[in-house]
Amino acid sequence: MKKLNSVIRVLFSTAWKRYPRFFLLEGLKTLIETARPFLGIFITPLLVDELCTSRNLRTLALYAGILVVGECILQVVNDRLNMTLQKYQERLDNYFTMQISLHSMGLDFQLTEDKAALDQLEKARTGMTWYSGGAYGIAEQLFMFLGNIFKIAGFVTVITLHAPLLLAVILVQVALNGVATSRQNKVELEAYGRLSKANRLFGYFGWGIVDFRFGKDIRLYDARRMLVNKWKGYTKESTEGWKWQADKTYPYSMFMTVTGLVRALITYAYVGLLVIRQVFSIGTFTQMISAAGGLNDTLGGLIWNVQELTKRCNYAYEYVLFMEYPEAIPKGNAPVKKGEHLLEFQNVGFAYPGTDRKVLEGVNITVEPGEHLSIVGLNGAGKTTFIKLLCRLYDPTEGRILMDGRDIREYDYQEYMRQFAPVFQDFKLFGFTIGENIAFEDQDREKLERLLKLVELDGMVEKLSKGADTRLFKVFEEDGIEPSGGEQQKLAIARALYKEAPVIILDEPTAALDPIAEYEIYRQFHTLVGGKTAFYISHRLSSCRFCDRIAVFEDGKIAEYGSHEELAGIPGGIYAKMFEAQAQYYK
């Protein structure tokens, strides 16, 4: 009941704000569908009795006209309502999919690498689509439930007046079917839990095969066979899950078919006997058969509504859980002052969630406003993790990070994030225009052109017929361009500079550049970064000459710290060995 209340409250309040007319139309449809069966129940007996007695043509024509015209009007209005409501189904599905996507983009970054959070996201997606039918499917069940209550009241009244014993027969069958349906639903819920992971893996391998981003690797490493086999394996697992569900629910379906047949035989025998004994007319006989069938179907429908509503809300509750997923890191509300910042790591240690291995331990460092710090070290030394903590993608498990003397956890999270403009190793460009990839919606053309020139992409852009309005890649347009790795990296650098954040972070910014392009980036380093605070991660130690200080990471700790001259002069030092090893290739 708690889940049902939560789902209806969250889904309906969200949907009402966006599409209030949907609920008004559902209400009107419910009224029409409630009234439709009673038109025949009350008019048909009159028509039959008239045929069996006086057979007055005018009276027969009147009854037939009311029946046919009334049914036609109700049918036309109902069809029209269904057509309109189906459009709302698409709108609601898209709207809630958008809500999931927006919430996903707003999740703490830590959760995007958390298995439990990813599983919850998948459950929310599937739970709000094919399993529950979303807000539309749940609303349909709720309004059908309300309509069935009114229909039951009408059918019971009609039957009680003429053949009250029929009620007992119908109630027994409905109770038996209710138990069978309940067990069916339990099986389906269990199957849903089993299939969640298999469906996610099925989608990953299935769509991975056709994703053009993996095209080169799939072809050059002949990975197609492996991907297809993985896909087949998870397809088999998914199919076996559905088969298990079908095998478990089949006996309950057959049981309900048999109980329906027995109920029908008893109904005809009992009502027929009352007609033979002249308790009521043939017209009333048809009325009782229709009312009994209608009551049976409606009672069964009511129980099915309750169980289906409960089941659908159980599925959709995964959406509620996802939308209320707890934050991974606490958020403060202190404002961030404008300008440059003093940044300090005080005895910072960190282990990724779910592991005990410390990636960073006992890190102490102070970066003055406007200082340029180079971060070097072997792979796995903790360099990128250091930056992730600085950007608050994760919080330290030990110690604290200060900005301007204040713990960064106390600051307003969004304001704090605006202070950083990073270019990570795994940066992403979108299938948007060049301008949109750099500036997104807020495009200052003059500023954009200046930055393109600064990163030496102006020549490439000028050759394009649409200039900065040219789309990257060919996702949406045939004339989209496929920039080289170096060009993509320059675009990412331009994006970081466009943000005009007080702290610039460059994580391997020249990895995809040729030596000449790399030299140009180094030559313009101070022009690109200016007087802003900069963190520069690179395996190429020649870049360290452009920085004020160098922090050498080893095994999650800062093993050496100082200027290039200071570190290069330490006999047998880590930095000195690394620099000498690289320098020999340029001698």
C-alpha positions in Angstrom: 0.0 0.0 0.0 2.9 2.3 0.8 4.4 1.8 -2.7 1.0 2.3 -4.3 0.4 5.6 -2.5 3.9 6.8 -3.2 3.7 6.0 -6.9 0.3 7.5 -7.4 1.3 10.6 -5.5 4.6 11.2 -7.4 3.4 10.1 -10.8 0.1 11.8 -10.8 1.3 15.1 -9.3 4.0 15.2 -11.9 1.7 14.3 -14.8 -1.1 16.7 -13.6 1.3 19.7 -13.7 2.2 18.9 -17.3 -1.0 17.3 -18.7 -4.1 18.1 -16.6 -6.4 17.5 -19.6 -5.3 13.9 -19.7 -7.1 13.2 -16.3 -10.2 15.0 -17.4 -10.5 12.9 -20.5 -9.8 9.7 -18.5 -12.7 10.7 -16.2 -15.1 11.3 -19.1 -14.0 7.9 -20.7 -14.7 6.2 -17.4 -18.2 7.6 -17.2 -19.0 6.5 -20.8 -17.6 2.9 -20.3 -19.6 2.6 -17.0 -22.8 3.6 -18.7 -22.5 1.5 -21.8 -23.4 -2.0 -20.5 -26.6 -0.7 -18.7 -28.0 0.6 -22.0 -28.4 -3.0 -23.2 -29.3 -4.4 -19.8 -32.3 -2.1 -19.5 -33.5 -1.8 -23.1 -32.9 -5.4 -24.4 -35.4 -7.0 -21.9 -38.1 -4.6 -23.0 -37.4 -5.4 -26.6 -37.5 -9.2 -26.0 -40.7 -9.0 -24.0 -42.3 -6.9 -26.7 -41.4 -9.5 -29.3 -42.8 -12.3 -27.1 -46.1 -10.5 -26.4 -47.9 -7.7 -28.4 -45.2 -7.2 -31.0 -46.1 -3.5 -31.6 -43.9 -2.3 -34.5 -43.7 1.3 -33.2 -42.7 0.2 -29.7 -40.1 -2.3 -31.2 -38.7 0.4 -33.5 -38.4 2.8 -30.5 -36.6 0.3 -28.3 -34.3 -0.8 -31.2 -33.6 2.9 -32.1 -32.7 3.8 -28.5 -30.4 0.7 -28.4 -28.7 1.2 -31.7 -28.4 5.0 -31.7 -27.3 5.1 -28.0 -24.7 2.4 -28.6 -23.4 4.2 -31.7 -23.1 7.6 -29.9 -21.3 6.0 -26.9 -19.0 4.0 -29.3 -18.1 7.1 -31.4 -17.3 9.3 -28.3 -15.4 6.4 -26.7 -13.3 5.8 -29.8 -12.5 9.5 -30.1 -11.5 9.7 -26.5 -9.2 6.6 -26.9 -7.5 8.2 -30.0 -6.8 11.3 -28.0 -5.6 9.5 -24.9 -3.2 7.4 -27.0 -1.5 10.6 -28.0 -1.1 11.4 -24.3 0.4 8.0 -23.7 3.3 8.9 -26.0 3.6 12.3 -24.4 3.6 10.9 -20.9 6.1 8.2 -21.7 8.5 10.7 -23.3 8.0 13.2 -20.4 8.9 10.6 -17.7 11.8 9.3 -19.8 13.0 12.9 -19.9 12.6 13.2 -16.1 14.8 10.1 -15.7 17.4 11.5 -18.1 17.5 14.8 -16.4 17.8 13.2 -13.0 20.6 10.9 -14.3 22.6 14.0 -15.5 22.1 15.6 -12.1 23.3 12.6 -10.1 26.5 12.9 -8.1 29.3 11.7 -10.4 30.2 9.0 -7.9 26.9 7.3 -8.5 27.6 7.0 -12.3 30.3 4.5 -11.3 28.2 2.7 -8.7 26.7 -0.7 -9.6 23.7 -0.3 -7.3 22.9 3.1 -8.7 23.2 1.8 -12.3 21.0 -1.2 -11.5 18.4 1.2 -10.0 18.5 3.4 -13.1 17.8 0.3 -15.3 15.0 -0.7 -13.0 13.5 2.8 -13.2 13.7 2.8 -17.0 12.2 -0.7 -17.5 9.8 -0.2 -14.6 8.3 2.9 -16.2 8.0 1.4 -19.6 7.0 -2.1 -20.7 6.4 -3.4 -17.1 4.1 -0.8 -15.6 3.0 1.1 -18.7 4.2 4.3 -17.0 1.9 7.0 -15.7 -0.6 6.3 -18.5 -0.9 2.6 -17.8 -1.3 3.2 -14.0 -3.9 5.9 -14.6 -5.8 3.6 -16.9 -6.0 0.9 -14.2 -7.0 3.4 -11.5 -9.8 4.9 -13.6 -11.0 1.4 -14.6 -11.0 0.4 -10.9 -13.3 3.4 -10.1 -15.6 2.7 -13.1 -15.8 -1.0 -12.1 -17.0 0.0 -8.6 -19.9 1.9 -10.1 -20.7 -0.9 -12.5 -20.7 -3.5 -9.7 -23.2 -1.4 -7.8 -25.5 -1.4 -10.8 -25.2 -5.1 -11.6 -25.8 -6.1 -8.0 -28.9 -4.0 -7.8 -30.4 -5.6 -10.9 -29.6 -9.2 -9.9 -30.8 -8.7 -6.3 -34.2 -7.7 -7.6 -34.7 -11.0 -9.5 -32.1 -13.8 -8.7 -30.0 -13.0 -5.6 -28.5 -16.5 -5.4 -26.5 -15.7 -8.5 -24.4 -13.4 -6.4 -23.1 -16.2 -4.3 -22.0 -18.3 -7.4 -20.3 -15.3 -9.0 -18.5 -14.3 -5.8 -17.1 -17.8 -5.3 -15.7 -17.8 -8.9 -14.2 -14.3 -8.5 -12.6 -15.3 -5.2 -11.0 -18.3 -6.7 -9.7 -16.3 -9.7 -8.4 -13.6 -7.4 -6.2 -16.1 -5.6 -4.9 -17.5 -9.0 -4.2 -13.9 -10.3 -2.4 -13.0 -7.1 -0.1 -16.0 -7.5 0.5 -15.1 -11.1 1.5 -11.6 -10.1 4.0 -12.9 -7.6 5.6 -15.0 -10.3 5.8 -12.0 -12.6 7.4 -9.8 -10.0 10.0 -12.5 -9.2 10.7 -12.8 -13.0 11.2 -9.0 -13.2 13.8 -9.1 -10.5 15.6 -12.0 -12.2 15.6 -10.3 -15.6 16.8 -6.8 -14.6 20.5 -7.6 -14.9 20.1 -9.8 -17.9 18.2 -7.1 -19.8 20.8 -4.5 -19.0 23.6 -6.8 -20.3 21.5 -7.8 -23.3 21.0 -4.1 -24.3 24.7 -3.3 -23.7 26.0 -6.1 -26.0 23.1 -5.8 -28.5 23.5 -2.1 -29.1 27.3 -2.1 -28.7 27.5 -4.2 -31.9 25.8 -1.5 -34.0 27.3 1.6 -32.2 29.6 3.2 -34.8 31.9 4.5 -32.0 33.2 1.0 -31.6 33.3 0.3 -35.3 37.1 0.4 -35.8 37.9 -1.7 -32.8 35.3 -4.3 -33.6 36.6 -4.7 -37.2 40.3 -4.5 -36.5 40.3 -6.8 -33.6 37.6 -9.1 -35.0 35.4 -8.6 -31.9 32.2 -9.2 -33.7 32.1 -12.9 -33.0 32.6 -12.3 -29.3 29.9 -9.6 -29.1 27.4 -11.7 -31.0 28.1 -14.7 -28.8 27.7 -12.5 -25.7 24.5 -11.1 -27.1 23.2 -14.6 -27.9 24.1 -15.7 -24.4 22.2 -12.9 -22.7 19.4 -13.3 -25.2 19.1 -17.0 -24.1 19.2 -16.0 -20.5 16.5 -13.4 -21.1 14.4 -15.9 -23.1 14.8 -18.6 -20.4 13.5 -16.0 -17.8 10.4 -15.3 -19.9 9.9 -19.1 -20.4 10.2 -19.7 -16.7 7.5 -17.0 -16.1 5.2 -18.5 -18.8 5.5 -22.0 -17.4 4.8 -20.9 -13.9 1.7 -18.8 -14.8 0.1 -21.3 -17.3 -1.6 -23.5 -14.7 -3.3 -20.4 -13.1 -4.6 -19.3 -16.5 -6.1 -22.7 -17.2 -7.7 -22.8 -13.7 -9.4 -19.5 -14.3 -10.7 -20.7 -17.7 -12.3 -23.8 -16.0 -13.9 -21.7 -13.2 -15.5 -19.4 -15.8 -17.0 -22.3 -17.7 -18.5 -23.8 -14.5 -20.0 -20.4 -13.5 -21.6 -20.0 -16.9 -23.3 -23.5 -16.7 -24.7 -22.9 -13.2 -26.0 -19.4 -14.2 -27.9 -20.6 -17.3 -29.3 -23.6 -15.4 -30.5 -21.5 -12.5 -32.0 -18.6 -14.5 -33.6 -21.0 -17.0 -35.3 -22.8 -14.2 -36.8 -19.6 -12.9 -38.2 -18.8 -16.3 -39.7 -22.3 -16.6 -41.3 -21.8 -13.2 -42.6 -18.5 -14.5 -40.9 -16.5 -11.8 -40.0 -13.9 -14.4 -40.2 -13.3 -18.2 -37.9 -14.3 -21.0 -36.9 -10.6 -21.2 -35.8 -10.7 -17.6 -34.0 -13.9 -18.4 -31.8 -12.1 -20.9 -31.4 -9.2 -18.4 -30.2 -11.7 -15.7 -27.8 -13.5 -18.1 -26.3 -10.1 -19.2 -26.1 -8.8 -15.6 -24.6 -12.0 -14.3 -22.0 -12.0 -17.0 -21.4 -8.3 -16.5 -21.0 -8.6 -12.8 -18.7 -11.6 -13.1 -16.5 -9.8 -15.6 -16.6 -6.6 -13.6 -15.8 -8.3 -10.2 -13.0 -10.2 -11.9 -11.9 -6.9 -13.6 -12.0 -5.2 -10.2 -9.8 -7.7 -8.6 -7.5 -7.7 -11.6 -7.4 -3.9 -11.4 -6.3 -4.0 -7.8 -3.7 -6.6 -8.4 -2.6 -5.1 -11.7 -2.5 -1.7 -10.1 -0.4 -3.1 -7.2 1.9 -4.9 -9.6 2.4 -1.9 -11.9 3.0 0.4 -8.9 5.6 -2.1 -7.6 7.4 -1.7 -11.0 7.0 2.0 -11.1 8.1 2.3 -7.5 11.6 1.7 -8.9 11.2 5.1 -10.6 10.3 6.7 -7.3 13.3 5.1 -5.6 15.6 6.4 -8.4 14.2 9.9 -8.3 14.7 9.9 -4.5 18.1 8.1 -4.7 20.2 9.4 -1.8 23.1 11.8 -2.6 26.5 10.3 -2.6 28.1 13.5 -1.2 26.6 16.1 1.1 25.9 19.6 -0.2 26.5 22.9 1.6 25.0 26.3 0.9 27.9 28.7 1.5 28.5 31.1 -1.4 31.8 31.1 -3.3 33.7 34.4 -3.5 34.6 35.6 -7.0 38.2 35.6 -8.3 41.1 33.3 -7.7 41.2 30.8 -4.9 43.7 29.3 -2.4 43.4 25.5 -2.5 44.7 23.2 0.2 44.8 19.4 0.7 45.1 18.5 4.4 46.1 14.9 5.0 43.8 13.7 2.3 43.2 10.0 1.8 40.8 8.2 -0.5 39.6 4.7 -1.3 36.9 4.2 -4.0 33.5 3.0 -2.7 33.3 -0.7 -2.1 37.1 -1.1 -1.8 39.6 -0.9 1.0 42.6 -0.1 -1.2 43.7 3.5 -0.7 44.3 5.3 -4.0 45.5 8.4 -2.1 47.0 8.6 1.4 48.3 11.5 3.5 48.3 14.1 0.6 49.2 17.5 1.8 49.7 20.4 -0.6 48.8 24.1 -1.0 48.2 25.7 -4.3 48.4 29.5 -4.3 45.9 31.7 -6.4 47.3 31.9 -9.9 49.9 29.1 -9.4 50.5 26.6 -12.2 51.0 23.1 -10.8 52.3 20.2 -12.9 51.2 16.7 -11.6 53.4 13.8 -12.8 53.8 10.1 -11.9 53.4 6.7 -13.4 50.0 5.2 -14.3 47.9 4.4 -11.2 49.9 6.8 -9.0 46.7 8.7 -8.1 47.0 11.8 -10.3 43.5 11.7 -11.9 41.9 10.7 -8.5 43.6 13.8 -7.0 41.8 16.0 -9.6 38.4 14.1 -9.1 38.6 15.0 -5.4 39.5 18.6 -6.2 36.4 18.9 -8.5 34.2 17.2 -5.8 33.3 14.3 -8.1 34.2 12.3 -5.0 34.8 13.3 -1.4 37.9 12.3 0.6 37.5 9.3 2.9 40.2 10.9 5.1 41.3 14.5 5.7 39.8 17.5 4.0 40.1 19.9 1.1 39.9 23.6 1.7 39.2 26.5 -0.7 40.0 29.9 0.7 40.3 28.3 4.2 36.9 26.7 4.1 36.1 23.0 3.7 34.8 22.6 0.2 31.8 20.5 1.5 30.4 23.6 3.0 30.1 25.4 -0.3 27.0 25.4 -2.6 27.8 22.5 -4.9 26.9 24.0 -8.2 28.7 27.2 -7.4 31.8 25.2 -6.4 31.7 23.2 -9.7 31.6 26.5 -11.7 35.1 27.3 -10.4 36.7 24.5 -12.5 37.2 24.1 -16.2 38.7 20.6 -16.7 39.8 18.7 -19.8 39.9 15.1 -18.8 41.6 12.3 -20.6 38.3 10.8 -21.5 36.5 14.1 -22.5 33.4 13.8 -24.6 32.3 15.8 -27.7 28.7 15.7 -28.8 27.0 15.3 -32.2 26.3 19.1 -32.0 27.8 22.0 -33.9 31.4 23.1 -33.2 30.1 26.2 -31.5 27.7 24.2 -29.3 30.4 21.8 -28.3 32.5 24.7 -27.1 29.9 27.1 -25.7 26.7 25.0 -25.5 23.7 27.4 -25.6 25.4 30.6 -24.6 27.4 31.5 -27.7 29.4 34.7 -27.9 30.6 34.6 -31.5 33.4 37.0 -31.1 34.7 35.1 -28.1 34.3 31.8 -29.9 36.3 33.0 -32.9 39.1 34.3 -30.6 39.4 30.9 -28.8 39.3 28.9 -32.1 42.2 31.1 -33.2 44.0 30.6 -29.9 43.9 26.8 -30.1 44.7 27.0 -33.8 41.5 25.6 -35.1 40.4 28.8 -37.0 42.0 27.6 -40.2 40.0 24.3 -40.1 36.8 26.1 -39.3 37.1 28.7 -42.0 37.3 26.0 -44.7 33.9 24.6 -43.6 30.9 26.0 -45.5 28.9 26.3 -42.3 31.9 27.4 -40.2 31.3 27.0 -36.4 27.8 25.8 -37.2 29.1 22.6 -38.7 28.0 19.5 -36.9 30.6 17.1 -35.5 30.4 13.5 -36.6 27.7 12.1 -38.9 25.1 11.2 -36.2 22.5 13.7 -37.5 23.9 15.1 -40.8 25.7 13.5 -43.7 27.9 16.6 -44.0 29.1 16.4 -40.4 32.8 16.3 -40.0 35.0 13.7 -38.3 37.7 15.7 -36.5 41.1 14.1 -35.8 42.0 13.1 -32.2 44.2 16.2 -32.0 41.4 18.5 -33.3 39.0 17.0 -30.8 41.5 17.7 -28.0 41.9 21.3 -29.1 38.1 21.7 -29.1 38.0 20.3 -25.6 40.7 22.9 -24.5 38.7 25.7 -26.2 35.6 24.5 -24.3 37.5 24.8 -21.0 38.8 28.2 -21.8 35.4 29.5 -22.9 34.0 28.7 -19.4 36.3 31.3 -17.9 36.5 29.5 -14.6 39.2 30.6 -12.2 40.8 27.1 -12.1 41.9 25.3 -15.3 42.6 21.6 -15.2 44.4 19.9 -18.2 44.6 16.1 -17.8 46.9 14.9 -20.6 45.8 17.7 -23.0 48.4 17.0 -25.6 48.2 13.2 -25.7 46.6 13.1 -29.2 48.7 16.0 -30.6 51.7 15.6 -32.8 55.0 17.1 -31.5 54.7 20.3 -33.5 51.1 20.9 -32.3 52.2 20.0 -28.8 55.0 22.5 -28.9 52.5 25.2 -30.0 50.3 24.4 -27.0 53.3 24.6 -24.6 54.4 27.8 -26.3 51.0 29.4 -25.7 50.5 27.8 -22.3 50.6 31.1 -20.4 48.5 32.8 -23.0 45.9 30.0 -22.8 45.8 29.8 -19.0 46.8 33.4 -18.2 47.0 34.3 -14.6 44.5 31.6 -13.5 45.3 28.7 -11.3 46.2 25.7 -13.4 46.7 22.0 -12.8 48.5 20.2 -15.6 48.8 16.4 -15.7 51.1 15.0 -18.3 53.5 12.1 -18.9 55.6 14.3 -21.1 57.8 16.1 -18.6 58.9 18.8 -21.0 55.6 20.4 -20.1 56.7 20.8 -16.5 59.0 23.7 -17.5 55.9 25.9 -18.0 54.6 25.3 -14.4 55.6 27.0 -11.2 55.7 23.8 -9.1 55.7 20.0 -9.8 54.1 17.4 -7.6 55.4 13.9 -8.2 52.9 11.2 -7.2 53.9 7.7 -6.3 51.7 5.0 -4.7 49.0 7.5 -3.8 51.4 9.9 -2.1 53.3 13.1 -3.1 56.8 11.7 -3.1 58.5 14.9 -4.4 57.5 18.5 -4.7 59.3 21.6 -6.0 60.3 23.4 -9.2 61.8 21.6 -12.3 65.3 22.7 -11.4 64.9 21.6 -7.8 63.6 18.1 -8.6 65.8 17.5 -11.6 68.8 18.2 -9.3 67.9 15.5 -6.8 70.4 12.6 -7.3 68.4 9.4 -7.9 65.2 11.2 -7.5 61.9 9.9 -9.1 61.5 13.0 -11.2 65.2 13.2 -12.2 65.1 9.6 -13.4 61.8 10.1 -15.3 63.1 13.3 -16.9 66.4 11.7 -17.9 64.7 8.7 -19.4 62.5 10.9 -21.6 65.3 13.4 -22.5 67.4 10.7 -24.1 64.9 10.4 -26.9 65.4 14.0 -27.8 69.2 14.1 -27.6 
